[in-house]
Amino acid sequence: MALRSCPECRKKISETVIICPRCGFSFQEANLEIYRQKLEQQRLHNQEINRKSIKIHLFWLFIFSLVIGIAGWLTS
């Protein structure tokens, strides 16, 4: 008996089942396509959040470098 992981609850279940007995996730092709679309939307959302996070980190790195540079210039 081959096992696969349920994408919802991450438990190992038989490959022959159509519905996960633990969480009720349906493995019918239409439902799997909806699940794939949700995963793609979440991936794009996370990608956008990462872009914004990088911009914020670069801004604070610039401010920190500027403060360190000014402090070094004032003490010398």
N, C-alpha and C positions, 0 to 999 in steps of 0.2 A: 504494500500500500504506500503510494507516494504522498508526501505531505507538502503543503504550501502554506505560506503565511497569509493571514487575513490582513488586508491593508488597513482596516479600521482598528481592530483590537490587537493585531500583531501576534495572535496565537497561532500555533500550528494546527491545521485542519486537513482533512483528506482532500485530494484533488477532485474527487467525484461529487462532492456536495455542491449544491447550487446556492444555498444560503448558509452563512456561518451560524452554527448552533449557539455560539456564545454572544455575538452582538447583533446578528440579523442582517449583516451585509450581504447583498445579493451579487452573485457572480454572473448574472445574465449580461450579455454583451452590451445592451443599451445602458444598463447601470454602470458597467465598467467604463464606458465612454464618458458618462457624466462625471464619474470619479476622476478620470484622466483630465478632463477639462478643469475641474476644481483644483487639481494638483498644479496644472499649468498656470492658472490664475494666481495661486498662492506663490508659485515660483517667481512670477513676474512682480508680484507685490513685494516679496522679500528682496528681489534685485533692486527695486526702487528705494526701499528702506536702506539697503547697503550703500547705494550711491549717495544718499543724503547723509548717512553716517560718515562716509569718507570725507565729504565736504566739511562737516562740522569738525572732524578730527584735524584736518589740514588747517582750518582756521585757528583752532586752539594751539596747534604746533607753531604756527606763525606768531601768534601773540606771545607764547612762552619764549620763543627764540628772540623776539624783539625785547622782551623784558630782560632776559639774560644778557643780551647784547648791550642794552642801555646800562644795566648794572655793572657790567665789565668796563664799559667806557667811563662811567662816573668814578669808579674806584681806581682807575689807572692814572 
